[in-house]
Amino acid sequence: MSRHRNIRTKNYDDYDDVDEYGKSYNDEEIGVSPGTVSQFMYRRDDPGKSVQRQPTLPEEDPVEDDLMMDDIEERADETSAVVDLDRMKLCIDYIENCSGDAFTREQVKRAVLAASYNAERALQLLLDHQGNLPVVSVTAKAPVPFLAKKLESLSVTGNAASTSRPDGGVGSSEPERKSQKISDVGVIRKVATFEDPTISTRDVVKKLKLPSVELPDWALSFVQEANQQYGAMAKTLQATHTGVGVNPPSAASFAVSGGDKRAFPRPESTPNLRLLDPGRSQPGTPTPGSPKGTRRGASKPFSSRATSRADESQGDTATLSTSKTPEVPSRSLIKITALYEQRQSSSKPLINLIVIGHVDAGKSTLMGHLLYKLGRVDAKQMAKFEHEANKIGKSSFKYAWVLDETGEERSRGITIDVAQTSFETTNKCINLMDAPGHKDFIPNMITGTAQADVAVLVVDATRGEFETGFQSGGQTREHTLLARSLGVAQLVVAVNKMDTVNWSQERFDQIVQMLAPFFKAVGFKDADVDFVPCSGFTGDNLTESPRTVEAAHWWTGPTLVERIDQFRPPVRQIDKPFRQIITDVFKSQAGGFFGGGKN
Ligand SMILES: Nc1nc2c(ncn2[C@@H]2O[C@H](COP(=O)(O)OP(=O)(O)OP(=O)(O)O)[C@@H](O)[C@H]2O)c(=O)[nH]1
């Protein structure tokens, strides 16, 4: 890992006086190579070396921002609609910044909607289509259920005398308006912001806080039209997807009375929605997600989600799909699930294991010896390590050298970077990571732990040493907390260096009693934590029961490797959208960057 290599080449003696948590060294000096600095870092004093920046999105009026934030905090459950409006504004500003007045506001809005509020994509769409994008209805997004529910109870009375539709459109009649219910607040906000620049989002939000709100005629008429469209869409969806498991929005939730339908797709637009069936692809139509599909869909920006024969005949009218998630898995998902299950059953389950603990608790020695005993390191190699360790007067570190590979780590006798290897137990395939225990390398420890499913916490049983690691601000406590926060739910505590306390059962019990309440407090379940006494140096209770006489009479539990074998494999949520924690970034020789981490 390039970043780690850079850390390794540093002389940490220079930073001994720096003792601030999480910042034990200067980021500018360590962790970023000079090449990376010159290529990517912004230098205020040297504009020539600053990175090429895209035109930035304009900053919002701070007062407006504050007010909006208040509103958002107070009505956290309505934020999505507000955020859409803000994103639209930002996108428009961004595009107009880049393209000047090459496109009309209407064209820009269409592009932003088609690109799902991705300003760069919208700009690209505009350029590709020279502004001639099909009309996209802003109401195509599924209504936010909680907003609809909330607003169904709000009677909206229009005020024809005070406000009128700016485009001169004719609103609903007074009695119609009185009986009208709003089912989608998102629609109102969009209308308010995009059609009439004098009404801000904040005004609408404020209005919506009142028990009854007054909206301009044109807004009411728009809501009415939108609801009709939703009603039609919902019915169409129900008709189209009966039997394929798609749950369309309920028609009832959009139902309103009367109104002009001319601005919205006719019910004949049923074929538009066929492609929503994830398992059925149309001839000549891109399969959602496939690279081919994306390419073919280029001439129609949103064809991968909803394109149609009707689109082709109507030319400039397209209807976006609702964002409902199918309840049945798609064919490709079934395939992946089957593949995954097949792989799981044909090989041992893979578990990512991290070894954590206070500095010098014996993590590397324990794991190095375990690997040796499991045959992952041959006798010849071990003899070489022993010989070389003897030469520099560090013979006790011979097993640690299996994992501590760099000159710096070996000469200093500490682990700096996370070492990674693998071994197999009877039923599991273990991906082993040995974390550094020194507090200066907590960032490296976090990088490794973020990728782990389970952990072995090594504590030193030696009197005084355990107390230093656990009670006096040591890393036994800190590593455990970090591991739990990073999603590690199963833990084995290796009570190491039992040879130094003559395999005293009393000492082992004392350590268990001190640690157990702490694990509970940080969120580990009792059943997910276990204690195993061992000695990394003598190899007792690693792969075989301890041979030491003092241990043999009281320890009847599993060996360390047996206990590791009992870890439950994590449940990988392969049927959920892909999500990954990026914990490391690699620069490829061939160009481009790669992110690494647990998904
Ligand atoms: N007596 C005894 N000494 C041990 C045992 N395990 C490790 N040691 C010694 O403890 C010292 C530190 O061991 P390491 O394996 O480097 O400890 P570590 O936890 O990996 O250290 P860092 O990775 O730097 O945090 C070495 O001198 C080991 O020989 C053990 O079971 N018994």
PDBQT file of the ligand as one rigid body, heavy atoms in Angstrom, charges set to zero:
ROOT
HETATM    1  N1  LIG A 601       7.506 -14.244  27.803  1.00  0.00    +0.000 N 
HETATM    2  C1  LIG A 601       6.790 -14.011  26.739  1.00  0.00    +0.000 A 
HETATM    3  N2  LIG A 601       7.146 -13.012  25.934  1.00  0.00    +0.000 NA
HETATM    4  C2  LIG A 601       6.378 -12.772  24.833  1.00  0.00    +0.000 A 
HETATM    5  C3  LIG A 601       5.254 -13.533  24.531  1.00  0.00    +0.000 A 
HETATM    6  N3  LIG A 601       4.731 -13.069  23.409  1.00  0.00    +0.000 NA
HETATM    7  C4  LIG A 601       5.484 -12.046  22.989  1.00  0.00    +0.000 A 
HETATM    8  N4  LIG A 601       6.491 -11.853  23.852  1.00  0.00    +0.000 N 
HETATM    9  C5  LIG A 601       7.524 -10.832  23.748  1.00  0.00    +0.000 C 
HETATM   10  O1  LIG A 601       6.949  -9.551  23.778  1.00  0.00    +0.000 OA
HETATM   11  C6  LIG A 601       7.722  -8.664  22.982  1.00  0.00    +0.000 C 
HETATM   12  C7  LIG A 601       6.837  -7.951  22.042  1.00  0.00    +0.000 C 
HETATM   13  O2  LIG A 601       6.281  -8.857  21.164  1.00  0.00    +0.000 OA
HETATM   14  P1  LIG A 601       5.569  -8.421  19.815  1.00  0.00    +0.000 P 
HETATM   15  O3  LIG A 601       5.023  -9.647  19.199  1.00  0.00    +0.000 OA
HETATM   16  O4  LIG A 601       6.451  -7.586  18.989  1.00  0.00    +0.000 OA
HETATM   17  O5  LIG A 601       4.418  -7.510  20.390  1.00  0.00    +0.000 OA
HETATM   18  P2  LIG A 601       3.325  -6.737  19.544  1.00  0.00    +0.000 P 
HETATM   19  O6  LIG A 601       2.106  -6.667  20.365  1.00  0.00    +0.000 OA
HETATM   20  O7  LIG A 601       3.188  -7.342  18.217  1.00  0.00    +0.000 OA
HETATM   21  O8  LIG A 601       3.963  -5.318  19.403  1.00  0.00    +0.000 OA
HETATM   22  P3  LIG A 601       3.451  -4.133  18.450  1.00  0.00    +0.000 P 
HETATM   23  O9  LIG A 601       2.975  -4.776  17.228  1.00  0.00    +0.000 OA
HETATM   24  O10 LIG A 601       4.586  -3.259  18.234  1.00  0.00    +0.000 OA
HETATM   25  O11 LIG A 601       2.358  -3.503  19.189  1.00  0.00    +0.000 OA
HETATM   26  C8  LIG A 601       8.765  -9.537  22.287  1.00  0.00    +0.000 C 
HETATM   27  O12 LIG A 601       9.984  -9.414  22.968  1.00  0.00    +0.000 OA
HETATM   28  C9  LIG A 601       8.230 -10.919  22.416  1.00  0.00    +0.000 C 
HETATM   29  O13 LIG A 601       9.244 -11.903  22.479  1.00  0.00    +0.000 OA
HETATM   30  C10 LIG A 601       4.909 -14.597  25.438  1.00  0.00    +0.000 A 
HETATM   31  O14 LIG A 601       3.942 -15.309  25.289  1.00  0.00    +0.000 OA
HETATM   32  N5  LIG A 601       5.719 -14.769  26.511  1.00  0.00    +0.000 N 
ENDROOT
TORSDOF 0
